[in-house]
Amino acid sequence: MTEERICVGAISGSFGVRGEVRLKSFCADPEAIGDYAPLYSEDGTKTYTLQITRAVKGGFAAKLSGLTTKEEADAMKGTRLFANRDALPDLPDDEFYHTDLIGLEVLDTGGKSLGHVRAVHNHGASDLLEIHGPNLKATVLLPFTNDAVPTVDLTAGRIIADPPEGLIPDE
């Protein structure tokens, strides 16, 4: 992709027989996903407009430009949809797009490297940073809270972490 794009949703299957898709929105305001059009395929070769037609269990039913049959919609299952970063709203200082956190180095409050953010997960309660590092036998899930992560410095490409006692094994 030539421009920076952020994943804003994914197609989880077809809905009905007229080419509608089941859509999962990853936006803070789930219904706003259509406002960020055009949406792009992951490789950036296809563009789509999107119209949400109704809420359904687990997301929305939506019309995606170019799809007119159930078979075409079925073929889109698993497709992730991306929006141009500049089409998305600016975030407050204490909020971040997950894509901005992935890859950042994680240092403890003493400056020791703990590893890098491999992924950001949310299982309902709050975000968790998946930390992977050479001194860790397995990845560690660090709560993304003000107590555990007091500083995120995107410019310097690092996170300062104060992990809960016992989360990071001592060497």
Backbone as ProteinMPNN parsed JSONL, in Angstrom:
{"seq_chain_A": "MTEERICVGAISGSFGVRGEVRLKSFCADPEAIGDYAPLYSEDGTKTYTLQITRAVKGGFAAKLSGLTTKEEADAMKGTRLFANRDALPDLPDDEFYHTDLIGLEVLDTGGKSLGHVRAVHNHGASDLLEIHGPNLKATVLLPFTNDAVPTVDLTAGRIIADPPEGLIPDE", "coords_chain_A": {"N_chain_A": [[0.849, -1.177, 0.0], [0.551, 2.177, -0.83], [-0.105, 4.469, 0.627], [-0.478, 5.143, 4.127], [-2.599, 2.965, 5.714], [-5.356, 1.925, 7.756], [-6.782, -0.851, 9.372], [-10.215, -1.139, 9.449], [-12.36, -2.777, 9.564], [-13.929, -6.031, 8.977], [-15.056, -8.623, 6.805], [-17.385, -11.028, 7.57], [-18.868, -12.895, 6.276], [-21.619, -13.781, 4.077], [-24.853, -12.136, 3.754], [-28.071, -12.839, 3.37], [-29.461, -13.059, -0.007], [-28.828, -11.202, -1.933], [-26.273, -10.186, -2.307], [-25.389, -8.844, -0.045], [-23.182, -8.309, 2.76], [-21.961, -9.699, 5.867], [-20.731, -7.672, 8.308], [-18.053, -6.804, 10.382], [-17.264, -4.189, 12.409], [-14.435, -2.336, 13.349], [-14.292, 0.12, 14.455], [-14.395, 2.904, 16.783], [-16.874, 4.167, 16.902], [-18.993, 2.112, 15.719], [-20.853, 2.277, 13.541], [-19.814, 4.261, 11.973], [-18.046, 3.359, 10.097], [-18.617, 3.373, 7.335], [-18.29, 6.035, 6.751], [-15.647, 6.441, 6.252], [-14.957, 5.825, 3.722], [-13.298, 5.89, 0.506], [-13.006, 2.351, 1.04], [-10.433, -0.095, 1.285], [-8.979, -3.119, -0.067], [-6.737, -5.411, 1.585], [-4.315, -5.536, 0.163], [-4.54, -3.252, -1.274], [-5.424, -3.119, -3.894], [-8.1, -3.181, -4.574], [-11.0, -1.155, -4.32], [-13.731, -0.028, -2.304], [-17.077, 1.114, -1.766], [-19.324, 1.534, 0.921], [-22.384, 0.664, 2.396], [-24.252, 0.57, 5.211], [-26.891, -1.543, 5.948], [-28.481, -2.625, 7.961], [-28.478, -3.468, 11.484], [-27.13, -6.517, 12.648], [-26.772, -9.651, 14.418], [-23.717, -9.595, 16.025], [-22.618, -7.593, 14.422], [-23.032, -5.84, 11.378], [-25.287, -5.812, 8.566], [-24.403, -5.177, 5.265], [-24.074, -3.335, 2.178], [-21.682, -3.724, -0.25], [-19.829, -2.085, -2.657], [-19.933, -3.35, -5.962], [-20.671, -5.959, -5.383], [-23.172, -8.249, -6.054], [-24.349, -10.704, -5.788], [-25.056, -13.578, -3.702], [-23.018, -15.466, -3.819], [-20.776, -13.931, -4.595], [-20.573, -12.34, -2.325], [-20.092, -14.337, -0.403], [-17.549, -15.12, -1.213], [-16.021, -13.064, -0.274], [-15.624, -13.448, 2.385], [-13.723, -13.139, 5.314], [-12.186, -11.078, 4.341], [-10.343, -8.235, 5.063], [-10.966, -4.809, 5.665], [-9.658, -1.667, 4.816], [-8.961, 1.753, 5.658], [-7.915, 4.987, 4.525], [-5.535, 6.567, 6.535], [-5.676, 9.365, 6.928], [-8.364, 9.845, 6.622], [-9.537, 9.095, 8.916], [-10.632, 10.011, 12.24], [-8.829, 12.407, 14.275], [-7.132, 11.467, 17.247], [-7.581, 11.82, 20.832], [-4.914, 12.844, 23.106], [-4.399, 10.704, 24.865], [-5.2, 8.373, 23.612], [-4.784, 5.765, 21.172], [-4.201, 4.441, 17.908], [-4.288, 0.994, 17.302], [-2.471, 0.009, 15.425], [-0.398, 1.843, 15.593], [0.859, 1.185, 17.936], [1.906, -1.353, 17.655], [4.951, -2.952, 17.292], [6.415, -1.103, 18.722], [9.119, -0.467, 20.996], [9.353, -1.78, 24.281], [10.101, -0.552, 27.371], [11.189, -0.945, 30.765], [10.593, 0.933, 33.817], [13.125, 1.527, 34.612], [14.579, 1.692, 32.337], [15.344, -0.658, 31.104], [15.136, -2.905, 28.402], [12.211, -4.64, 27.631], [11.116, -5.887, 25.516], [9.218, -5.994, 22.459], [6.104, -4.658, 21.208], [3.95, -6.963, 19.99], [1.311, -7.43, 19.302], [-2.029, -6.111, 19.791], [-4.589, -6.802, 21.962], [-8.07, -7.234, 22.738], [-10.275, -8.439, 24.924], [-12.667, -7.773, 25.962], [-12.598, -6.494, 28.557], [-10.381, -4.599, 28.774], [-7.715, -3.172, 26.775], [-4.916, -5.24, 25.915], [-1.44, -5.465, 25.745], [0.533, -7.423, 23.744], [3.566, -8.611, 24.481], [6.717, -9.37, 23.213], [9.912, -10.665, 23.63], [13.523, -11.102, 23.612], [14.433, -12.032, 26.083], [12.287, -13.254, 27.176], [10.509, -16.219, 27.79], [8.06, -16.821, 26.796], [5.375, -15.015, 25.183], [4.123, -12.044, 26.777], [1.242, -10.705, 28.28], [0.483, -7.52, 28.725], [-1.376, -5.336, 30.693], [-3.029, -2.605, 29.213], [-3.086, -0.046, 30.7], [-3.141, 3.077, 32.56], [-1.642, 2.737, 34.883], [0.014, 0.467, 34.402], [1.176, 1.138, 31.996], [2.563, 3.899, 31.874], [3.653, 5.728, 30.031], [3.528, 6.474, 26.61], [5.379, 6.95, 23.862], [5.196, 7.881, 20.837], [6.753, 9.263, 18.991], [9.408, 8.742, 19.747], [9.278, 6.062, 19.504], [8.698, 4.219, 21.547], [7.557, 2.583, 24.559], [7.021, 3.136, 27.943], [6.909, 0.995, 30.595], [5.385, -0.185, 33.591], [5.147, -2.928, 34.77], [2.792, -5.122, 36.435], [3.698, -6.687, 39.541], [5.547, -9.647, 39.24], [4.69, -10.256, 36.657], [6.548, -10.017, 34.548], [9.151, -12.196, 34.173], [12.001, -12.449, 36.354], [15.462, -12.28, 35.535]], "CA_chain_A": [[0.0, 0.0, 0.0], [1.388, 3.357, -0.953], [-0.434, 5.37, 1.725], [-0.719, 4.395, 5.343], [-4.011, 2.629, 5.905], [-5.665, 1.26, 9.019], [-7.883, -1.811, 9.273], [-11.399, -0.611, 10.126], [-13.415, -3.784, 9.627], [-13.718, -7.293, 8.272], [-16.275, -9.278, 6.328], [-17.477, -12.342, 8.203], [-19.67, -13.792, 5.445], [-22.704, -13.155, 3.319], [-26.121, -11.942, 4.447], [-29.135, -12.853, 2.379], [-29.158, -13.557, -1.355], [-28.645, -10.091, -2.873], [-24.92, -9.662, -2.294], [-25.012, -8.146, 1.185], [-22.185, -9.001, 3.57], [-21.926, -9.499, 7.319], [-19.586, -6.8, 8.516], [-17.602, -6.478, 11.739], [-16.6, -2.885, 12.408], [-13.448, -2.159, 14.405], [-14.264, 1.557, 14.749], [-14.934, 3.288, 18.085], [-18.291, 4.304, 16.572], [-19.07, 1.061, 14.695], [-21.614, 2.667, 12.357], [-19.078, 5.274, 11.212], [-17.13, 2.729, 9.148], [-18.941, 3.824, 5.983], [-17.851, 7.422, 6.591], [-14.217, 6.472, 5.936], [-14.799, 5.336, 2.343], [-13.326, 4.515, 0.034], [-12.313, 1.322, 1.8], [-9.509, -0.813, 0.417], [-8.547, -4.468, 0.287], [-5.457, -5.36, 2.301], [-3.215, -5.246, -0.765], [-4.788, -1.937, -1.855], [-5.77, -3.187, -5.309], [-9.536, -3.02, -4.769], [-11.641, -0.144, -3.483], [-15.149, -0.287, -2.083], [-17.926, 1.98, -0.967], [-20.054, 0.677, 1.843], [-23.62, 1.207, 2.957], [-24.829, -0.308, 6.222], [-28.337, -1.656, 5.72], [-29.13, -2.887, 9.239], [-27.684, -4.164, 12.496], [-27.376, -7.954, 12.793], [-26.001, -10.21, 15.522], [-22.275, -9.566, 15.826], [-22.153, -6.556, 13.498], [-23.98, -5.188, 10.486], [-25.457, -6.232, 7.179], [-23.986, -4.019, 4.485], [-23.85, -3.448, 0.737], [-20.336, -3.35, -0.654], [-19.878, -1.835, -4.094], [-19.449, -4.407, -6.834], [-21.217, -7.264, -5.031], [-24.605, -8.332, -6.347], [-24.876, -12.052, -5.531], [-24.633, -14.254, -2.472], [-21.736, -16.124, -4.086], [-19.747, -12.893, -4.548], [-20.442, -11.972, -0.914], [-19.435, -15.47, 0.26], [-16.129, -15.118, -1.583], [-15.358, -11.975, 0.454], [-15.471, -13.827, 3.795], [-12.361, -13.015, 5.811], [-11.528, -9.895, 3.791], [-10.216, -7.095, 5.965], [-11.167, -3.541, 4.97], [-8.756, -0.628, 5.297], [-9.267, 3.143, 5.305], [-6.766, 5.891, 4.587], [-5.364, 7.13, 7.872], [-6.118, 10.759, 7.003], [-9.825, 9.885, 6.632], [-9.968, 8.761, 10.271], [-10.569, 11.164, 13.144], [-7.679, 12.556, 15.156], [-7.421, 10.925, 18.567], [-7.053, 12.576, 21.974], [-3.532, 12.504, 23.445], [-4.274, 9.456, 25.618], [-5.729, 7.272, 22.821], [-3.878, 5.396, 20.091], [-4.598, 3.38, 16.996], [-3.512, -0.217, 17.591], [-1.373, -0.114, 14.472], [0.701, 2.696, 16.027], [1.518, 0.566, 19.082], [2.587, -2.581, 17.24], [6.349, -2.754, 16.916], [7.126, -0.204, 19.635], [9.939, -1.088, 22.029], [8.812, -1.622, 25.625], [11.148, -0.429, 28.381], [10.66, -0.794, 32.107], [10.821, 2.281, 34.338], [14.569, 1.696, 34.779], [15.197, 1.781, 31.017], [15.692, -1.985, 30.583], [14.227, -3.351, 27.341], [11.414, -5.83, 27.911], [10.761, -6.483, 24.235], [8.445, -5.162, 21.529], [4.677, -4.973, 21.123], [3.675, -7.835, 18.85], [-0.103, -7.285, 18.95], [-2.907, -5.514, 20.797], [-5.788, -7.629, 22.083], [-9.124, -6.775, 23.626], [-11.213, -9.532, 25.15], [-13.856, -7.257, 26.617], [-12.378, -5.607, 29.703], [-9.528, -3.497, 28.328], [-6.688, -3.616, 25.843], [-3.722, -5.914, 26.408], [-0.327, -5.428, 24.816], [1.282, -8.675, 23.686], [4.986, -8.244, 24.459], [7.627, -10.461, 22.875], [11.286, -10.212, 23.746], [14.524, -12.163, 23.642], [14.602, -12.553, 27.442], [11.018, -13.846, 27.605], [10.316, -17.571, 27.259], [6.771, -16.768, 26.096], [4.876, -13.65, 25.142], [3.503, -11.561, 28.007], [0.13, -9.796, 28.043], [0.58, -6.382, 29.633], [-2.583, -4.502, 30.651], [-2.784, -1.273, 28.663], [-3.71, 0.897, 31.632], [-2.224, 4.141, 32.962], [-0.731, 2.231, 35.913], [0.994, -0.459, 33.823], [1.833, 1.794, 30.86], [2.419, 5.327, 32.139], [4.122, 6.586, 28.945], [3.634, 6.013, 25.227], [6.055, 8.002, 23.096], [5.206, 7.438, 19.441], [7.853, 9.916, 18.293], [10.635, 8.007, 20.068], [9.049, 4.656, 19.192], [8.836, 3.39, 22.741], [6.578, 2.576, 25.636], [7.582, 2.909, 29.273], [5.962, 0.134, 31.29], [5.572, -0.532, 34.995], [4.297, -4.11, 34.826], [2.434, -5.64, 37.757], [4.673, -7.59, 40.154], [5.501, -11.057, 38.818], [4.28, -10.456, 35.248], [7.772, -10.211, 33.766], [10.058, -13.003, 34.996], [13.353, -11.925, 36.601], [16.507, -13.102, 34.921]], "C_chain_A": [[0.892, 1.237, 0.0], [1.121, 4.361, 0.161], [-0.644, 4.524, 2.968], [-2.223, 4.204, 5.518], [-4.168, 1.831, 7.193], [-6.865, 0.356, 8.814], [-9.054, -1.294, 10.103], [-12.527, -1.629, 10.221], [-13.038, -5.04, 8.867], [-15.063, -7.88, 7.885], [-16.291, -10.689, 6.895], [-18.35, -13.316, 7.423], [-20.725, -13.025, 4.673], [-23.933, -12.991, 4.205], [-27.198, -11.872, 3.385], [-28.644, -13.313, 1.018], [-28.872, -12.457, -2.369], [-27.26, -9.441, -2.784], [-24.539, -8.851, -1.071], [-23.993, -8.993, 1.949], [-22.47, -8.779, 5.049], [-20.628, -8.772, 7.598], [-19.31, -6.625, 10.0], [-16.842, -5.162, 11.635], [-15.652, -2.81, 13.593], [-13.34, -0.7, 14.834], [-14.86, 1.83, 16.13], [-16.434, 3.537, 17.974], [-18.53, 3.331, 15.422], [-19.805, 1.468, 13.419], [-20.881, 3.665, 11.471], [-18.165, 4.665, 10.149], [-17.374, 3.189, 7.706], [-18.482, 5.251, 5.699], [-16.397, 7.53, 6.127], [-13.918, 5.968, 4.527], [-13.989, 6.335, 1.526], [-12.537, 3.599, 0.961], [-11.517, 0.481, 0.818], [-9.315, -2.244, 0.888], [-7.177, -4.345, 0.942], [-4.289, -5.023, 1.382], [-3.399, -3.919, -1.494], [-5.21, -1.94, -3.305], [-7.255, -2.992, -5.581], [-10.06, -1.962, -3.82], [-13.138, -0.413, -3.428], [-15.813, 0.926, -1.442], [-18.794, 1.035, -0.157], [-21.288, 1.395, 2.338], [-24.165, 0.191, 3.941], [-26.333, -0.334, 6.013], [-29.111, -1.927, 7.005], [-28.143, -3.548, 10.199], [-28.096, -5.63, 12.513], [-26.514, -8.444, 13.953], [-24.511, -10.205, 15.17], [-21.774, -8.526, 14.841], [-23.265, -5.944, 12.686], [-24.149, -5.998, 9.211], [-25.15, -4.992, 6.357], [-23.883, -4.363, 3.009], [-22.447, -2.929, 0.464], [-20.363, -3.195, -2.161], [-19.282, -3.011, -4.866], [-19.985, -5.787, -6.517], [-22.715, -7.276, -5.281], [-25.195, -9.7, -6.047], [-24.338, -12.595, -4.208], [-23.261, -14.886, -2.664], [-20.575, -15.127, -4.045], [-19.492, -12.465, -3.102], [-19.74, -13.083, -0.129], [-17.932, -15.463, -0.001], [-15.343, -14.044, -0.83], [-15.111, -12.315, 1.928], [-13.992, -13.777, 4.183], [-11.607, -11.805, 5.296], [-11.509, -8.781, 4.834], [-10.297, -5.825, 5.133], [-10.336, -2.452, 5.638], [-9.217, 0.742, 4.818], [-7.968, 3.943, 5.344], [-6.716, 6.522, 5.971], [-5.889, 8.559, 7.959], [-7.639, 10.912, 6.936], [-10.378, 9.628, 8.036], [-9.841, 9.975, 11.179], [-9.263, 11.2, 13.92], [-8.088, 12.071, 16.537], [-6.935, 11.865, 19.661], [-5.647, 12.069, 22.319], [-3.384, 11.157, 24.141], [-4.899, 8.255, 24.897], [-4.834, 7.041, 21.611], [-4.548, 4.39, 19.178], [-3.698, 2.179, 17.269], [-2.302, -0.333, 16.681], [-0.17, 0.742, 14.869], [1.492, 2.077, 17.172], [2.34, -0.659, 18.688], [3.986, -2.246, 16.736], [7.117, -1.834, 17.855], [7.948, -1.002, 20.648], [9.303, -0.792, 23.385], [9.984, -1.639, 26.602], [10.494, -0.392, 29.75], [11.036, 0.594, 32.62], [12.29, 2.563, 34.621], [15.309, 1.773, 33.462], [15.614, 0.454, 30.412], [14.651, -2.414, 29.54], [13.532, -4.644, 27.748], [11.052, -6.565, 26.631], [10.034, -5.474, 23.364], [6.983, -5.592, 21.544], [4.452, -5.763, 19.839], [2.236, -7.655, 18.356], [-0.829, -6.57, 20.085], [-4.193, -6.326, 20.785], [-6.804, -6.931, 22.974], [-10.145, -7.886, 23.719], [-12.402, -9.068, 25.978], [-13.594, -6.261, 27.725], [-11.562, -4.384, 29.309], [-8.485, -4.063, 27.383], [-5.529, -4.27, 26.587], [-2.655, -5.819, 25.339], [0.392, -6.768, 24.885], [2.746, -8.315, 23.466], [5.805, -9.495, 24.16], [9.041, -9.916, 22.956], [12.248, -11.368, 23.878], [14.714, -12.773, 25.029], [13.326, -13.178, 28.0], [10.874, -15.23, 26.983], [9.02, -17.672, 26.462], [6.346, -15.304, 26.037], [4.17, -13.324, 26.452], [2.387, -10.615, 27.604], [0.137, -8.727, 29.132], [-0.705, -5.568, 29.55], [-2.234, -3.104, 30.149], [-3.578, -0.265, 29.48], [-2.685, 1.969, 31.978], [-1.228, 3.671, 34.015], [0.373, 1.367, 35.305], [1.775, 0.162, 32.67], [1.684, 3.31, 31.044], [2.803, 6.223, 30.965], [4.13, 5.841, 27.614], [4.209, 7.181, 24.446], [6.191, 7.522, 21.656], [6.381, 8.031, 18.674], [9.163, 9.166, 18.514], [10.495, 6.52, 19.772], [9.18, 3.743, 20.388], [7.675, 3.577, 23.711], [7.347, 2.362, 26.931], [6.513, 2.151, 30.058], [6.377, -0.076, 32.743], [4.682, -1.748, 35.249], [3.962, -4.533, 36.259], [3.488, -6.644, 38.24], [4.459, -9.026, 39.684], [5.117, -11.293, 37.381], [5.476, -10.748, 34.357], [8.737, -11.008, 34.637], [11.429, -12.329, 35.141], [14.362, -12.856, 35.97], [17.362, -13.72, 35.991]], "O_chain_A": [[1.867, 1.316, 0.747], [2.047, 5.044, 0.598], [-0.95, 3.336, 2.877], [-3.001, 5.156, 5.474], [-3.244, 1.159, 7.651], [-7.842, 0.736, 8.17], [-8.916, -1.041, 11.3], [-13.537, -1.379, 10.879], [-11.997, -5.116, 8.214], [-16.073, -7.659, 8.553], [-15.339, -11.451, 6.726], [-18.553, -14.448, 7.862], [-20.723, -11.795, 4.622], [-24.045, -13.615, 5.26], [-27.226, -10.936, 2.585], [-27.559, -13.881, 0.894], [-28.689, -12.748, -3.551], [-27.098, -8.275, -3.145], [-23.476, -8.231, -1.052], [-23.944, -10.215, 1.809], [-23.125, -7.811, 5.437], [-19.555, -9.206, 7.176], [-20.216, -6.333, 10.781], [-15.891, -5.042, 10.862], [-16.017, -3.175, 14.71], [-12.383, -0.328, 15.512], [-15.723, 1.086, 16.597], [-17.189, 3.154, 18.868], [-18.296, 3.681, 14.265], [-19.421, 1.048, 12.328], [-21.288, 3.892, 10.331], [-17.565, 5.405, 9.37], [-16.423, 3.372, 6.946], [-18.306, 5.631, 4.542], [-15.968, 8.587, 5.665], [-12.763, 5.716, 4.183], [-13.999, 7.526, 1.837], [-11.551, 4.002, 1.578], [-11.889, 0.361, -0.35], [-9.461, -2.552, 2.071], [-6.534, -3.298, 0.862], [-3.373, -4.304, 1.781], [-2.52, -3.499, -2.248], [-5.345, -0.874, -3.905], [-7.635, -2.668, -6.707], [-9.633, -1.873, -2.669], [-13.73, -0.948, -4.365], [-15.191, 1.664, -0.678], [-18.97, -0.128, -0.519], [-21.247, 2.583, 2.66], [-24.504, -0.928, 3.556], [-26.975, 0.711, 5.912], [-30.263, -1.513, 7.135], [-27.124, -4.106, 9.791], [-29.281, -5.946, 12.404], [-25.625, -7.728, 14.415], [-24.103, -10.747, 14.143], [-20.606, -8.57, 14.454], [-24.311, -5.572, 13.219], [-23.27, -6.768, 8.825], [-25.577, -3.889, 6.699], [-23.642, -5.51, 2.632], [-22.078, -1.836, 0.893], [-20.862, -4.069, -2.87], [-18.267, -3.585, -4.473], [-19.78, -6.713, -7.302], [-23.443, -6.417, -4.781], [-26.416, -9.854, -6.049], [-23.323, -12.139, -3.682], [-22.429, -14.843, -1.757], [-19.507, -15.442, -3.52], [-18.348, -12.253, -2.7], [-18.89, -12.803, 0.716], [-17.14, -15.766, 0.891], [-14.116, -14.117, -0.76], [-14.458, -11.549, 2.638], [-13.13, -14.301, 3.478], [-10.501, -11.526, 5.759], [-12.54, -8.437, 5.411], [-9.762, -5.767, 4.026], [-10.314, -2.331, 6.862], [-9.782, 0.884, 3.734], [-7.046, 3.621, 6.093], [-7.736, 6.957, 6.505], [-6.491, 8.929, 8.968], [-8.153, 12.006, 7.172], [-11.545, 9.909, 8.31], [-9.034, 10.868, 10.918], [-8.66, 10.162, 14.192], [-9.235, 12.237, 16.952], [-5.987, 12.623, 19.454], [-5.243, 10.995, 21.874], [-2.336, 10.523, 24.019], [-5.105, 7.214, 25.521], [-4.213, 7.966, 21.088], [-5.366, 3.583, 19.62], [-2.49, 2.329, 17.446], [-1.225, -0.731, 17.124], [0.962, 0.407, 14.52], [2.664, 2.401, 17.363], [3.354, -0.961, 19.318], [4.174, -1.381, 15.88], [8.345, -1.784, 17.795], [7.533, -2.07, 21.1], [8.782, 0.299, 23.614], [10.754, -2.599, 26.659], [9.385, 0.121, 29.901], [11.722, 1.346, 31.928], [12.666, 3.713, 34.847], [16.533, 1.905, 33.448], [16.18, 0.428, 29.319], [13.447, -2.302, 29.766], [14.174, -5.612, 28.154], [10.716, -7.749, 26.669], [10.207, -4.264, 23.508], [6.664, -6.74, 21.851], [4.733, -5.282, 18.741], [1.97, -7.716, 17.156], [-0.307, -6.443, 21.193], [-4.811, -6.517, 19.738], [-6.448, -6.141, 23.848], [-10.798, -8.237, 22.736], [-13.068, -9.878, 26.623], [-14.309, -5.265, 27.827], [-12.01, -3.253, 29.494], [-8.38, -5.277, 27.209], [-5.206, -3.911, 27.719], [-2.923, -6.062, 24.162], [0.812, -7.198, 25.959], [3.123, -7.79, 22.418], [5.609, -10.543, 24.775], [9.339, -8.847, 22.424], [11.85, -12.484, 24.215], [15.121, -13.93, 25.134], [13.287, -13.585, 29.161], [11.093, -15.397, 25.783], [8.897, -18.505, 25.564], [6.888, -14.461, 26.751], [3.681, -14.216, 27.146], [2.557, -9.808, 26.689], [-0.163, -8.994, 30.296], [-1.095, -5.148, 28.461], [-1.265, -2.495, 30.603], [-4.583, 0.287, 29.032], [-1.493, 1.795, 31.722], [-0.093, 4.147, 34.047], [1.542, 1.52, 35.658], [2.906, -0.24, 32.396], [0.8, 3.931, 30.454], [2.341, 7.361, 30.89], [4.662, 4.736, 27.501], [3.613, 8.256, 24.373], [7.158, 6.851, 21.296], [6.946, 7.372, 17.802], [9.938, 8.975, 17.577], [11.487, 5.791, 19.786], [9.7, 2.632, 20.281], [6.94, 4.564, 23.681], [8.226, 1.503, 27.002], [5.372, 2.598, 30.174], [7.563, -0.134, 33.069], [3.614, -1.638, 35.852], [4.755, -4.326, 37.178], [4.091, -7.357, 37.438], [3.346, -9.55, 39.722], [5.203, -12.426, 36.909], [5.417, -11.634, 33.505], [9.107, -10.556, 35.72], [11.949, -11.727, 34.202], [14.146, -14.065, 35.881], [18.303, -14.452, 35.684]]}, "name": "protein", "num_of_chains": 1, "seq": "MTEERICVGAISGSFGVRGEVRLKSFCADPEAIGDYAPLYSEDGTKTYTLQITRAVKGGFAAKLSGLTTKEEADAMKGTRLFANRDALPDLPDDEFYHTDLIGLEVLDTGGKSLGHVRAVHNHGASDLLEIHGPNLKATVLLPFTNDAVPTVDLTAGRIIADPPEGLIPDE"}
